[in-house]
Amino acid sequence: MLTKSKRFDRMLAKAKEFMPSTYLNRYVAPKFQLMVRAEYAARDELETVIHQGTIQKVRAHTGYCACVTCGKVLWWKADKKSGVEGIDTGHFIAGRRASILLEETNVAPQCVFCNRHNHGMVEAYSRWMLEVRGKAEIDRLRMLNNQVSRKFELEELVTLRIGYMDRIKVAEENIDAG
Ligand SMILES: [Zn+2]
């Protein structure tokens, strides 16, 4: 069932200015990516990463994420004003097809260098996926990616966006609490 609330109605009215695919890419996917980093950053534990070609454990304290393909630990959210670099949410299977764009197991924190300037570090990312998420999950994602692309309705996208925003709020409270 869809969330029926004033918040939902307000967001749906705004969403109707866009095609579902535009709304997905511009308003839903960025929230999804922020949520993934926020939830990583809300934890205070060892993270498995690929560092200098080997699988290693690094400690990412609350508020920080470790780049899965190089091990660099960075604050979860960029802040241009204070010059904080932040970290990206990198996609294992690139291409941004709707069938795979919002799959939580297809994404992980990645530094800007690995994600944008190094073709996503495909080889290291593959090793990390195999180690952390396993072959069955990789196969499931590849199958999803090969399917006819998924069509979202606006109502569904607004519901997803609200869910992501709520999860970000919870994670941010945990980050602030340290
Ligand atoms: Zn990196």
Boltz pocket constraint, residues with backbone or C-beta under 6 A from the ligand:
constraints:
  - pocket:
      binder: B
      contacts: [[A, 67], [A, 68], [A, 69], [A, 70], [A, 71], [A, 72], [A, 110], [A, 111], [A, 112], [A, 113], [A, 114], [A, 115]]
      max_distance: 6.0
